[in-house]
Amino acid sequence: MVRLKDIAKIVGVSVMTVSKALRDEPDVSAATKAKIKKLAIDMGYVPDSSAQGLRTKTTKLLGLVIPATTNPIYARIVLAIEERAQDLGYDILLAQTQNLAERETACLRRLLSRRVDGLFITPVYRFEAEARIYQEIVARKIPTVLLGSPAPFCKSFPAIEIEDLVASYNVTKHLLALGHKKIAYFTGPPAAPWAHERFEGFRRALREAGLIVDDKLVFQAGSTIEDGAKAALQMLNENSQPTAIQCVSDLIAIGCAETLLQQGLKIPGDISLTGFGNILAAEFYRVPLTTISQPKHRLGVAAMDTMMHLIRGENIQLKRLAAELVTRQSTAPPKS
């Protein structure tokens, strides 16, 4: 293993000079820095992060907790965070909760034991007003950024989120403009604030059009393709016959679409369908989905920028990011 003193001996300087040069300290000449850095690379020197952590009381580690890497909505968010973190000299420790509160607690405790400098968390939403693990994070004063809407149990942390209500409102307005009046809605997880905001956007657009939400057209879906398929089957069994379906997410919409198509219905010939999120599959599904394009990369960049402000003890000013309606082949005027 190459050590600082090995580099110092070859260059003919002190170990302290080598250490300062590699940390880019200002009291070492540019020429000496360049020589030391090149030699360090050539010799394969790898800094001892544990020793650095003891000296600086930091680990240069950030914990990132999401529901699952299989959920495509997180792919570009994680990519953006990791790219920015690498540029700033941080490494990411990734954990998956599978949307289970017990697993979330275990993941967070494990990351805290690694003395991470900060946490990014997509919360496992629950109805309780408090969650002990989040109280522990507050007590430890760990810089924490939420990837998604805050809830009562995690309301003390800054959140990076989009204009869910406005975006969902715009989807409903699109369907209304096409002439749809009997629109079914497939909702998300009951405890998730973002799901409530998207439903409120739907409700508000209907109200402005002089329509009311028909409870018989509202179906509890969830968050997966399987959930969407089940909700669609329930809707067909109840024979509610909407002319359009607005789904809380693209995964729900894709599951719904599979059931509709298997039953011989045409999209959008027999029924229009919308999603939310604009995952890659939404564009390349066999009936490309009208959906909301979330600025996923910008969400990740904003999360990392917010984290650095927190680590530096700086004030932060958050604003929700706008999301755009993308119209594709899954929506059309209702059959006359």
C-alpha positions as CSV (number, residue, x, y, z in Angstrom):
1,M,0.0,0.0,0.0
2,V,1.4,3.4,-1.0
3,R,1.7,5.8,1.9
4,L,2.1,9.6,2.1
5,K,5.7,9.2,3.3
6,D,6.5,7.1,0.2
7,I,5.4,10.0,-2.0
8,A,7.2,12.5,0.3
9,K,10.5,10.6,0.1
10,I,10.5,10.6,-3.8
11,V,9.5,14.3,-4.1
12,G,11.9,15.3,-1.3
13,V,9.3,17.1,0.8
14,S,7.7,16.5,4.2
15,V,4.7,14.3,4.7
16,M,2.7,17.4,5.8
17,T,3.5,19.1,2.4
18,V,2.2,16.0,0.5
19,S,-0.9,15.9,2.7
20,K,-1.6,19.6,2.0
21,A,-1.0,19.3,-1.7
22,L,-3.5,16.4,-2.0
23,R,-6.0,18.5,-0.1
24,D,-5.3,21.4,-2.4
25,E,-4.3,23.7,0.4
26,P,-3.2,27.2,-0.7
27,D,0.2,27.3,1.0
28,V,1.8,24.8,-1.4
29,S,3.1,26.0,-4.7
30,A,1.2,25.1,-7.9
31,A,4.2,23.3,-9.3
32,T,4.8,21.2,-6.2
33,K,1.1,20.4,-6.1
34,A,1.0,19.2,-9.7
35,K,4.1,17.1,-9.2
36,I,2.8,15.4,-6.0
37,K,-0.7,14.8,-7.5
38,K,0.8,13.2,-10.6
39,L,3.1,11.0,-8.6
40,A,0.2,10.0,-6.3
41,I,-1.8,8.9,-9.4
42,D,1.1,7.1,-11.0
43,M,1.9,5.2,-7.7
44,G,-1.8,4.3,-7.2
45,Y,-2.2,6.2,-3.9
46,V,-5.6,5.8,-2.4
47,P,-6.5,8.2,0.5
48,D,-7.5,6.6,3.8
49,S,-11.0,7.9,4.2
50,S,-11.3,6.6,7.8
51,A,-8.2,8.6,8.8
52,Q,-9.5,11.7,7.0
53,G,-12.9,11.2,8.8
54,L,-11.2,11.2,12.2
55,R,-9.4,14.4,11.4
56,T,-12.3,16.3,9.8
57,K,-15.1,14.6,11.7
58,T,-16.8,13.9,8.4
59,T,-17.1,10.7,6.4
60,K,-17.9,12.1,2.9
61,L,-20.8,9.6,2.9
62,L,-24.4,10.3,2.1
63,G,-27.2,7.9,2.7
64,L,-29.9,7.5,0.0
65,V,-33.1,5.7,0.9
66,I,-35.7,4.9,-1.7
67,P,-38.6,2.4,-1.9
68,A,-36.9,0.2,-4.6
69,T,-34.4,0.5,-7.5
70,T,-37.0,-1.3,-9.6
71,N,-39.3,1.7,-9.5
72,P,-38.2,3.6,-12.7
73,I,-39.3,7.0,-11.3
74,Y,-36.1,7.0,-9.2
75,A,-33.6,6.1,-11.9
76,R,-32.7,9.6,-13.0
77,I,-33.1,11.1,-9.6
78,V,-30.5,8.7,-8.2
79,L,-28.3,9.3,-11.2
80,A,-28.4,13.1,-10.7
81,I,-27.7,12.8,-7.0
82,E,-24.8,10.4,-7.5
83,E,-23.3,12.5,-10.3
84,R,-23.4,15.7,-8.2
85,A,-22.1,13.9,-5.1
86,Q,-19.1,12.5,-7.0
87,D,-18.3,16.0,-8.3
88,L,-18.3,17.2,-4.7
89,G,-16.2,14.4,-3.3
90,Y,-19.0,12.4,-1.7
91,D,-20.0,8.7,-2.0
92,I,-23.6,7.4,-1.9
93,L,-24.8,4.5,0.3
94,L,-28.0,3.2,-1.2
95,A,-30.8,1.4,0.7
96,Q,-34.2,0.2,-0.3
97,T,-37.2,0.1,2.0
98,Q,-39.7,-1.8,-0.1
99,N,-42.2,0.6,1.4
100,L,-42.0,-1.2,4.7
101,A,-41.7,1.0,7.8
102,E,-39.7,-1.7,9.7
103,R,-37.3,-2.0,6.9
104,E,-37.0,1.8,6.6
105,T,-36.1,2.0,10.3
106,A,-33.4,-0.7,9.9
107,C,-32.0,1.0,6.8
108,L,-31.8,4.4,8.5
109,R,-30.2,3.0,11.6
110,R,-27.6,1.2,9.6
111,L,-26.7,4.4,7.7
112,L,-26.6,6.3,11.0
113,S,-24.1,3.8,12.3
114,R,-21.9,4.5,9.3
115,R,-21.8,8.2,10.4
116,V,-23.1,9.5,7.1
117,D,-22.9,13.3,6.7
118,G,-26.4,13.5,5.4
119,L,-29.5,11.6,4.4
120,F,-31.8,11.6,1.3
121,I,-35.1,9.8,2.2
122,T,-38.2,8.9,0.3
123,P,-40.4,8.3,3.3
124,V,-42.5,5.2,3.9
125,Y,-45.7,7.1,4.5
126,R,-47.9,6.2,7.4
127,F,-50.9,7.7,9.2
128,E,-49.1,8.2,12.5
129,A,-48.1,11.8,13.4
130,E,-44.8,10.6,14.7
131,A,-42.1,8.1,13.8
132,R,-39.4,7.3,16.3
133,I,-36.6,7.0,13.7
134,Y,-37.3,10.4,12.3
135,Q,-37.2,11.8,15.9
136,E,-33.8,10.2,16.3
137,I,-32.5,11.9,13.1
138,V,-33.7,15.3,14.3
139,A,-32.0,14.7,17.7
140,R,-28.7,13.8,16.0
141,K,-29.0,16.9,13.8
142,I,-28.2,14.9,10.6
143,P,-28.8,17.1,7.5
144,T,-31.8,15.4,5.8
145,V,-33.6,16.0,2.5
146,L,-36.9,14.4,1.6
147,L,-37.4,13.1,-1.9
148,G,-41.1,13.7,-2.0
149,S,-43.9,15.3,0.0
150,P,-43.5,15.9,3.8
151,A,-45.9,14.2,6.1
152,P,-46.6,15.0,9.8
153,F,-44.0,12.5,11.0
154,C,-41.2,14.1,8.9
155,K,-42.4,17.7,8.5
156,S,-39.3,19.2,10.0
157,F,-37.1,18.3,7.0
158,P,-36.9,20.2,3.7
159,A,-38.6,18.4,0.8
160,I,-37.8,18.3,-2.9
161,E,-41.1,17.9,-4.8
162,I,-43.1,18.9,-7.8
163,E,-46.4,20.8,-8.2
164,D,-48.5,17.6,-7.9
165,L,-51.8,19.3,-7.5
166,V,-51.3,21.6,-10.5
167,A,-50.0,18.8,-12.7
168,S,-52.9,16.5,-12.0
169,Y,-55.3,19.4,-12.5
170,N,-53.8,19.9,-16.0
171,V,-54.3,16.3,-16.8
172,T,-58.0,16.5,-15.9
173,K,-58.4,19.7,-17.9
174,H,-56.9,17.9,-20.9
175,L,-59.5,15.2,-20.6
176,L,-62.3,17.7,-20.1
177,A,-61.2,19.7,-23.2
178,L,-61.5,16.5,-25.2
179,G,-65.1,16.2,-24.2
180,H,-64.9,13.6,-21.4
181,K,-67.3,14.1,-18.5
182,K,-67.4,10.6,-17.0
183,I,-63.8,10.2,-15.8
184,A,-62.7,7.4,-13.5
185,Y,-59.8,8.1,-11.1
186,F,-57.3,5.5,-9.9
187,T,-55.8,6.7,-6.6
188,G,-52.4,6.1,-4.9
189,P,-51.4,4.9,-1.5
190,P,-53.9,6.3,1.1
191,A,-51.2,7.6,3.5
192,A,-49.1,9.4,0.8
193,P,-49.6,13.2,0.7
194,W,-48.6,13.3,-3.0
195,A,-51.5,11.0,-3.8
196,H,-53.9,13.2,-2.0
197,E,-52.6,16.3,-3.9
198,R,-53.0,14.6,-7.3
199,F,-56.6,13.6,-6.4
200,E,-57.3,17.1,-5.3
201,G,-56.1,18.4,-8.6
202,F,-58.5,16.1,-10.3
203,R,-61.4,17.1,-8.1
204,R,-60.7,20.8,-8.5
205,A,-60.7,20.6,-12.3
206,L,-64.0,18.8,-12.2
207,R,-65.5,21.3,-9.8
208,E,-64.5,24.2,-12.1
209,A,-66.2,22.4,-15.0
210,G,-69.4,22.2,-13.0
211,L,-69.0,18.4,-12.3
212,I,-68.8,16.5,-9.1
213,V,-66.6,13.6,-8.2
214,D,-68.6,10.4,-8.5
215,D,-67.4,8.0,-5.7
216,K,-68.4,5.1,-7.9
217,L,-65.7,6.2,-10.4
218,V,-62.9,6.4,-7.8
219,F,-60.9,3.3,-7.3
220,Q,-58.2,2.5,-4.8
221,A,-55.1,1.4,-6.8
222,G,-51.8,1.7,-5.0
223,S,-48.4,2.0,-6.6
224,T,-47.5,-1.0,-8.8
225,I,-48.5,-2.4,-12.2
226,E,-50.3,-5.2,-10.4
227,D,-52.3,-2.7,-8.4
228,G,-53.4,-0.9,-11.6
229,A,-54.5,-4.2,-13.2
230,K,-56.6,-5.1,-10.1
231,A,-58.2,-1.7,-10.0
232,A,-59.1,-1.9,-13.7
233,L,-60.6,-5.4,-13.3
234,Q,-62.7,-4.1,-10.3
235,M,-63.9,-1.2,-12.5
236,L,-64.9,-3.5,-15.3
237,N,-66.7,-5.9,-12.9
238,E,-68.7,-3.0,-11.5
239,N,-69.6,-1.9,-15.0
240,S,-69.2,1.8,-14.3
241,Q,-68.3,2.5,-18.0
242,P,-66.3,5.8,-17.8
243,T,-65.1,7.3,-21.1
244,A,-61.6,8.0,-19.6
245,I,-59.4,6.9,-16.7
246,Q,-56.9,9.2,-14.9
247,C,-54.3,7.3,-13.0
248,V,-52.1,8.5,-10.2
249,S,-48.9,7.1,-11.8
250,D,-47.6,5.6,-15.0
251,L,-47.2,2.2,-13.4
252,I,-50.8,2.2,-12.4
253,A,-51.8,3.3,-15.9
254,I,-49.7,0.5,-17.5
255,G,-51.3,-2.1,-15.3
256,C,-54.7,-0.7,-16.0
257,A,-54.0,-0.7,-19.8
258,E,-53.0,-4.3,-19.8
259,T,-56.3,-5.3,-18.2
260,L,-58.3,-3.2,-20.6
261,L,-56.5,-4.5,-23.7
262,Q,-56.9,-8.1,-22.5
263,Q,-60.6,-7.5,-22.2
264,G,-60.7,-6.4,-25.9
265,L,-61.1,-2.6,-25.2
266,K,-59.3,-0.2,-27.5
267,I,-57.2,2.7,-26.1
268,P,-58.2,5.4,-26.8
269,G,-61.0,4.2,-29.2
270,D,-63.2,2.8,-26.4
271,I,-61.6,4.6,-23.4
272,S,-58.9,7.2,-22.9
273,L,-56.1,6.7,-20.3
274,T,-53.6,8.9,-18.6
275,G,-50.6,8.3,-16.3
276,F,-48.3,10.5,-14.2
277,G,-44.5,10.5,-14.1
278,N,-43.4,10.0,-17.7
279,I,-41.2,6.9,-17.0
280,L,-39.5,5.5,-20.1
281,A,-42.1,2.8,-20.5
282,A,-44.9,5.4,-20.7
283,E,-43.5,6.6,-24.1
284,F,-42.7,3.2,-25.5
285,Y,-45.7,1.3,-24.2
286,R,-47.8,-0.3,-27.0
287,V,-50.2,2.6,-26.6
288,P,-47.9,5.6,-25.7
289,L,-49.3,7.2,-22.6
290,T,-50.5,10.8,-22.1
291,T,-48.8,11.7,-18.8
292,I,-47.1,14.2,-16.7
293,S,-43.4,14.6,-17.3
294,Q,-41.6,15.0,-13.9
295,P,-38.3,16.8,-14.1
296,K,-36.5,13.8,-12.5
297,H,-32.9,14.9,-13.1
298,R,-33.6,18.4,-11.9
299,L,-35.2,17.0,-8.7
300,G,-32.0,15.1,-8.0
301,V,-29.8,18.1,-8.7
302,A,-32.0,20.2,-6.4
303,A,-31.8,17.6,-3.7
304,M,-28.0,17.5,-3.8
305,D,-27.8,21.4,-3.8
306,T,-30.1,21.5,-0.8
307,M,-28.0,18.9,1.0
308,M,-24.9,21.0,0.5
309,H,-26.6,24.1,1.9
310,L,-27.6,22.1,5.0
311,I,-24.1,20.7,5.5
312,R,-22.6,24.1,5.2
313,G,-25.2,25.6,7.6
314,E,-26.6,27.9,5.0
315,N,-30.2,29.1,4.6
316,I,-32.3,27.3,2.0
317,Q,-35.2,28.5,-0.1
318,L,-37.2,25.7,-1.6
319,K,-39.8,25.9,-4.3
320,R,-41.7,23.2,-6.0
321,L,-40.7,22.3,-9.5
322,A,-43.2,22.5,-12.4
323,A,-44.1,19.4,-14.3
324,E,-45.4,19.4,-17.9
325,L,-48.3,17.6,-19.6
326,V,-47.2,15.3,-22.4
327,T,-50.0,14.3,-24.8
328,R,-49.6,11.0,-26.7
329,Q,-51.9,8.4,-28.3
330,S,-53.7,7.1,-25.2
331,T,-56.2,10.0,-25.1
332,A,-58.8,11.1,-27.7
333,P,-62.4,12.5,-27.7
334,P,-65.0,10.0,-26.3
335,K,-67.0,7.9,-28.7
336,S,-70.1,9.7,-29.9
